[in-house]
Amino acid sequence: MRTKAVTLGIFVVALVMFLPVYSQESPSKKIKKESNKVINRKIDEGFDKLFGKKKKKQEQTQQQEQQEQPQVASAGQDQTVGSSDTEATETVEAKPELKWAKYDFVPGDKVIFEDNLEGEENGEFPSRWDLKNGVVEVAEFGGENVIMFRDGAPLIIPYFKEAREDYLPDVFTVEFDLYCHNLDFCLYLYDRKNQKSESPTGYTYLEIDSKAMRFGTSESAHPNAKSLAERRWMHVSVAYTNGKLKAYMDETRLINIPRIDFDPKGISLYTYHARNERQFYVKNVRIAEGGVKYYDRIMQDGKIIANGIRFDTGKSTLKPESMGVINEIYELLEKNPDLKFSVDGHTDNVGDDASNLKLSADRAETVLNTLVSMGISKDRLSSKGLGETEPMDDNNSPEGRANNRRVEFVKI
């Protein structure tokens, strides 16, 4: 390429030198103008010869790089790469769907402690509890009786005559409604007044605030934490099964520990943060003993007794925490297509017979309609109300009445 450049230069110089000799008839300006045109054309031709191949090679390289570059498409969209002869379409795989059983809580079968503050007097200490420290009183909040944690780092425990002994079975559930703040409220899994935890690590309690839960080194925030109010009512549920612990906030499981290092013996409710200007409220406390799986109950007894299906007081409106039980019933019906149920509603003896009979029928129908809306054929279900006519426990205690307020799924 260098030789060609030198040759072109000599040719141009010679042309400039000899051009006036052969242009006898043209004026000097015309000769100079024409010579400049020739020179420029030759120079352009020389540059094309010198650099044309390089430019063409660069263009080919750029085109090849563009073809080799991966085609990027947005998730869920198609990206089409076209040419003059063919067209190829590359489809990016859609984002995988997340399936998460975030609420699998099923309350225990037999209620061993229940306090809905029925008949409690405003301003008094709640009669079904014992006090270790602080100030705790019954109050009315939002038109309902509540246990108010008022001041002095209050701590209360359920009142049992044999409080020093282990009153929690190997399988149990604890539930309560909590009006919480962005400061901690604690559920201890032993009686801090009468028992020792015997935990080697000291992790014995569930910490709860308005947006998260913690148990020892396990901590989890609610998936919708940013949208949750700093002060609000929530439903707290805990399920313990032979060492395994699950804890739920509203309809979401936040804690799932395969084995804790001590045996729960009782419960304590405590908060360090209660003040006269910042109270915590609790209501609807229930401790229940767990039972066998639903399928085994059907095979053994021909029916499932569900105390975990809850309704608003005096109404047939389902509470959200009922869905754990209803989901279990739904799965049982899905896996056993020949299974059919009569949904039977039962009440305690509070109120008159006629009202209880209608209420139990309305509640049973609500459960039936919920299962149908989930996809169960209506031909596989019937419903009826039995009111207070078939108690399974006495009606002389809160626990007995709680056991009598139930929905049964009877095999037909």
C-alpha positions in Angstrom: 0.0 0.0 0.0 2.9 2.4 0.7 4.3 1.7 -2.9 1.0 2.7 -4.4 0.9 5.9 -2.4 4.4 6.9 -3.6 3.6 6.0 -7.2 0.4 8.2 -7.0 2.4 11.1 -5.6 5.0 11.0 -8.4 2.2 10.8 -11.0 0.5 13.9 -9.5 3.7 15.9 -9.4 4.6 15.0 -13.0 1.2 15.9 -14.2 1.4 19.4 -12.6 4.9 20.0 -14.1 4.1 19.0 -17.7 0.5 20.2 -18.0 1.3 23.8 -19.1 3.5 22.5 -21.9 0.7 20.6 -23.6 -1.9 23.4 -23.1 -0.7 25.9 -25.6 -4.1 27.2 -26.7 -5.7 27.6 -23.1 -5.2 30.6 -20.9 -3.2 30.2 -17.8 -6.2 30.4 -15.5 -8.0 27.7 -17.4 -5.0 25.5 -17.2 -4.7 26.0 -13.5 -8.4 25.3 -13.0 -8.4 22.1 -15.0 -5.2 20.9 -13.4 -6.7 21.3 -10.0 -9.7 19.2 -11.0 -7.5 16.5 -12.2 -5.3 16.6 -9.1 -8.4 16.4 -6.8 -9.9 13.5 -8.8 -6.6 11.5 -8.7 -6.2 12.2 -5.0 -9.8 10.9 -4.4 -9.1 7.8 -6.5 -5.9 7.2 -4.6 -7.6 7.5 -1.2 -10.4 5.2 -2.4 -7.8 2.6 -3.4 -5.8 3.0 -0.2 -8.6 3.0 2.3 -11.6 1.6 0.5 -10.8 -2.0 1.5 -10.3 -1.0 5.2 -13.6 0.9 5.3 -15.4 -2.1 3.7 -13.8 -4.4 6.2 -14.9 -2.2 9.1 -18.5 -2.2 7.8 -18.4 -5.9 7.5 -17.1 -6.3 11.0 -19.8 -4.0 12.4 -22.5 -5.9 10.6 -21.2 -9.2 11.9 -21.1 -7.8 15.5 -24.6 -6.6 15.3 -25.8 -10.1 14.1 -23.9 -11.8 16.9 -25.3 -9.5 19.6 -28.0 -11.2 21.8 -31.5 -9.9 21.1 -33.0 -8.5 24.4 -36.8 -8.6 25.0 -38.9 -7.5 27.9 -40.3 -10.3 30.0 -43.5 -11.7 28.5 -42.9 -10.0 25.1 -41.7 -11.3 21.8 -38.5 -10.0 20.0 -38.4 -10.4 16.2 -35.1 -10.4 14.3 -35.7 -9.8 10.5 -33.6 -10.2 7.3 -34.4 -9.8 3.6 -35.1 -13.5 3.1 -36.1 -14.9 6.5 -37.7 -13.9 9.8 -37.0 -15.5 13.2 -39.1 -14.9 16.3 -37.6 -15.5 19.8 -40.0 -15.6 22.7 -38.7 -15.0 26.2 -40.1 -17.3 28.8 -42.8 -15.7 31.0 -41.9 -15.0 34.7 -42.6 -18.0 36.9 -45.7 -17.9 39.0 -45.1 -18.0 42.8 -47.3 -20.4 44.7 -47.1 -20.0 48.5 -49.4 -21.6 51.2 -49.1 -18.5 53.4 -52.0 -19.4 55.7 -52.4 -23.0 56.8 -53.5 -22.3 60.4 -56.1 -24.7 61.8 -57.2 -24.2 65.4 -57.1 -27.1 67.9 -60.3 -29.2 68.4 -60.8 -28.8 72.2 -60.8 -25.4 73.9 -58.9 -25.5 77.2 -59.0 -21.7 77.9 -61.4 -19.1 76.5 -61.9 -15.4 77.4 -64.2 -13.2 75.4 -64.7 -10.9 78.4 -68.3 -11.8 78.7 -69.9 -10.2 81.8 -66.7 -8.3 82.8 -67.1 -5.0 84.5 -65.3 -1.9 83.1 -62.3 -0.8 85.2 -61.8 -4.1 87.0 -59.0 -6.6 86.6 -60.1 -9.4 84.1 -61.3 -12.2 86.2 -59.9 -15.1 84.2 -56.3 -13.9 84.5 -53.6 -13.5 87.1 -51.1 -10.6 87.4 -47.4 -10.6 87.7 -46.7 -6.9 87.4 -48.0 -3.6 85.9 -51.5 -2.3 85.5 -54.1 -4.2 83.5 -57.8 -3.5 83.5 -61.0 -4.2 81.5 -62.1 -1.3 79.3 -64.4 -0.6 76.4 -62.7 0.2 73.1 -64.6 0.5 69.9 -67.8 -0.6 71.5 -66.3 -3.9 72.8 -64.8 -5.1 76.1 -61.0 -5.4 75.9 -58.1 -6.2 78.2 -56.2 -2.9 78.5 -52.4 -3.0 79.2 -52.1 0.4 80.7 -48.8 1.0 82.5 -45.9 -0.4 84.5 -44.6 -3.1 82.0 -47.8 -5.2 82.5 -47.7 -9.0 82.4 -50.6 -11.3 82.9 -51.1 -15.1 82.7 -54.3 -17.2 82.4 -55.6 -18.3 85.7 -55.2 -22.1 86.3 -55.5 -23.7 89.7 -52.4 -25.8 89.0 -50.5 -23.1 87.4 -47.0 -24.5 88.2 -47.8 -27.6 86.1 -47.6 -27.9 82.4 -51.1 -27.2 81.1 -50.2 -27.1 77.4 -50.5 -30.3 75.4 -48.0 -31.6 72.8 -50.2 -30.1 70.1 -52.0 -26.8 70.8 -52.9 -23.5 69.3 -53.1 -20.0 70.8 -55.2 -17.1 69.3 -56.0 -13.6 70.3 -56.9 -10.2 68.8 -54.3 -7.5 69.5 -54.5 -3.8 69.1 -50.8 -3.1 68.5 -48.4 -0.3 67.9 -45.0 -0.2 66.2 -43.6 -1.3 69.5 -43.3 -4.8 70.7 -45.9 -7.0 72.5 -44.8 -10.4 73.7 -46.4 -13.8 73.9 -44.3 -16.0 76.2 -44.7 -19.8 76.0 -44.4 -20.3 79.7 -46.0 -18.9 82.8 -43.5 -16.2 83.9 -45.0 -16.1 87.4 -45.3 -19.8 88.2 -43.0 -21.7 85.8 -39.5 -21.9 84.5 -38.8 -22.0 80.8 -35.8 -24.3 80.8 -34.7 -23.0 77.4 -30.9 -23.3 77.0 -30.9 -20.3 74.6 -33.4 -18.2 76.4 -35.6 -17.8 73.3 -39.0 -18.3 74.8 -41.3 -15.6 73.4 -42.9 -14.3 70.2 -42.4 -10.6 69.7 -45.1 -8.8 67.8 -45.5 -5.3 66.5 -47.9 -3.8 64.0 -45.9 -5.0 61.0 -43.6 -7.9 61.9 -42.9 -10.9 64.2 -39.8 -12.3 65.8 -39.0 -15.5 67.7 -35.3 -15.7 68.7 -33.2 -15.3 65.6 -36.2 -15.8 63.3 -37.7 -12.6 62.1 -40.2 -11.7 59.4 -42.1 -8.6 58.3 -45.6 -8.7 56.8 -45.5 -8.7 53.0 -47.8 -5.6 53.0 -45.8 -3.9 55.8 -45.6 -0.6 54.0 -49.3 -0.2 53.7 -50.2 -1.4 57.3 -51.2 1.2 59.9 -48.9 1.9 62.8 -51.8 1.3 65.2 -54.3 -1.4 64.3 -56.2 -4.5 65.2 -54.6 -7.8 64.1 -55.3 -11.4 64.7 -52.4 -13.4 66.2 -52.3 -17.2 65.8 -49.7 -19.7 67.0 -49.6 -23.4 66.3 -47.3 -25.8 68.2 -46.9 -29.4 67.2 -44.3 -31.5 69.0 -41.6 -28.9 68.8 -42.6 -27.2 65.6 -43.8 -23.6 65.9 -45.7 -21.5 63.4 -46.9 -18.0 64.0 -49.4 -15.9 61.9 -50.3 -12.3 61.6 -53.8 -11.9 60.3 -53.9 -14.4 57.3 -50.2 -14.7 56.7 -47.7 -17.1 58.3 -44.6 -15.1 59.3 -42.7 -17.6 61.6 -42.0 -21.2 60.7 -39.5 -22.9 63.0 -39.0 -26.7 62.6 -38.0 -27.2 66.3 -37.7 -25.0 69.3 -35.4 -26.0 72.2 -37.8 -26.2 75.1 -41.3 -27.6 76.0 -44.0 -24.8 76.2 -45.8 -25.2 79.5 -48.1 -22.1 79.6 -48.5 -18.6 78.3 -47.8 -15.0 79.4 -48.9 -11.8 77.7 -46.5 -8.9 78.3 -45.4 -5.5 77.0 -42.7 -3.2 78.3 -44.1 -0.3 76.2 -47.6 0.3 77.6 -48.1 3.8 79.0 -51.2 5.8 80.0 -50.9 7.7 76.8 -50.1 4.4 74.8 -52.2 1.5 75.7 -52.3 -2.0 74.2 -55.6 -4.0 73.9 -56.3 -7.7 73.8 -59.5 -9.6 73.3 -60.9 -13.1 72.2 -58.1 -15.1 73.8 -58.3 -18.9 73.1 -56.1 -21.8 73.8 -57.1 -25.2 72.2 -55.7 -28.7 72.1 -54.9 -30.0 68.6 -56.3 -33.2 67.1 -55.9 -35.7 64.4 -55.9 -34.9 60.7 -59.3 -34.2 59.0 -59.1 -37.3 56.8 -58.4 -39.6 59.8 -61.3 -38.0 61.7 -63.7 -38.8 58.8 -62.5 -42.4 58.7 -62.7 -42.8 62.5 -65.8 -40.7 63.5 -67.6 -40.0 60.2 -67.5 -36.2 60.9 -65.2 -33.3 61.4 -65.8 -30.9 64.4 -64.5 -27.5 63.5 -64.3 -24.9 66.3 -62.0 -22.8 64.1 -64.8 -21.4 61.9 -65.6 -18.1 63.4 -68.4 -15.5 62.8 -69.1 -12.0 63.9 -71.1 -12.0 67.1 -74.8 -12.8 66.5 -74.2 -12.8 62.7 -73.4 -15.3 59.9 -70.5 -13.2 58.5 -67.3 -15.3 58.4 -64.2 -13.9 60.1 -61.0 -14.1 57.9 -59.3 -16.5 60.3 -61.9 -19.1 59.4 -60.3 -19.7 56.0 -57.6 -22.0 57.4 -60.2 -24.6 58.3 -62.3 -24.0 55.2 -59.2 -24.4 53.0 -58.5 -27.8 54.7 -62.1 -28.9 54.0 -61.8 -27.8 50.4 -58.6 -29.8 49.8 -60.1 -32.9 51.5 -63.1 -32.7 49.1 -60.9 -32.1 46.1 -58.7 -35.2 46.9 -61.7 -37.4 47.6 -64.3 -36.7 44.8 -66.8 -39.3 46.2 -66.9 -37.5 49.6 -70.1 -35.6 50.5 -70.9 -33.5 53.6 -73.8 -32.2 55.5 -72.7 -28.8 57.0 -74.3 -28.6 60.4 -74.3 -25.4 62.5 -74.4 -25.4 66.3 -74.6 -22.7 69.0 -74.3 -22.4 72.8 -77.3 -21.7 74.9 -76.9 -17.9 75.1 -80.0 -16.4 73.6 -83.5 -17.9 72.9 -83.9 -21.2 71.1 -85.6 -19.8 67.9 -82.9 -17.2 67.3 -80.1 -19.7 67.9 -81.7 -22.2 65.5 -81.9 -19.6 62.7 -78.4 -18.3 63.4 -76.9 -21.8 63.2 -78.7 -22.5 59.9 -77.5 -19.2 58.4 -74.0 -19.9 59.5 -74.0 -23.4 58.0 -75.4 -22.0 54.7 -72.6 -19.4 54.7 -69.9 -22.1 54.9 -71.6 -24.2 52.2 -71.8 -21.2 49.9 -68.1 -20.4 50.5 -67.1 -23.9 49.5 -69.3 -23.7 46.4 -67.7 -20.4 45.4 -64.3 -22.1 45.7 -65.3 -24.7 43.1 -67.0 -27.6 45.1 -70.1 -28.9 43.4 -73.3 -28.0 45.3 -74.5 -31.5 44.7 -71.9 -32.7 47.3 -73.1 -30.5 50.1 -76.2 -29.8 52.2 -76.6 -27.6 55.3 -78.8 -27.4 58.3 -78.9 -25.6 61.7 -79.3 -27.4 65.0 -79.0 -24.4 67.3 -78.3 -25.4 70.9 -80.0 -28.8 70.8 -76.9 -30.9 70.6 -74.2 -29.6 73.0 -70.9 -31.4 73.1 -69.8 -29.8 76.4 -71.5 -28.0 79.3 -72.6 -24.4 78.9 -71.5 -23.4 82.4 -68.0 -22.2 81.4 -66.5 -20.0 78.6 -64.6 -23.1 77.4 -67.7 -25.3 77.3 -69.7 -22.7 75.4 -66.8 -22.2 73.0 -66.8 -25.9 72.3 -70.5 -25.9 71.7 -70.2 -23.0 69.1 -69.1 -25.1 66.2 -69.6 -26.3 62.6 -69.6 -30.0 61.9 -69.0 -31.6 58.5 -70.9 -34.9 58.7 -70.2 -37.6 56.0 -73.3 -38.5 53.9 
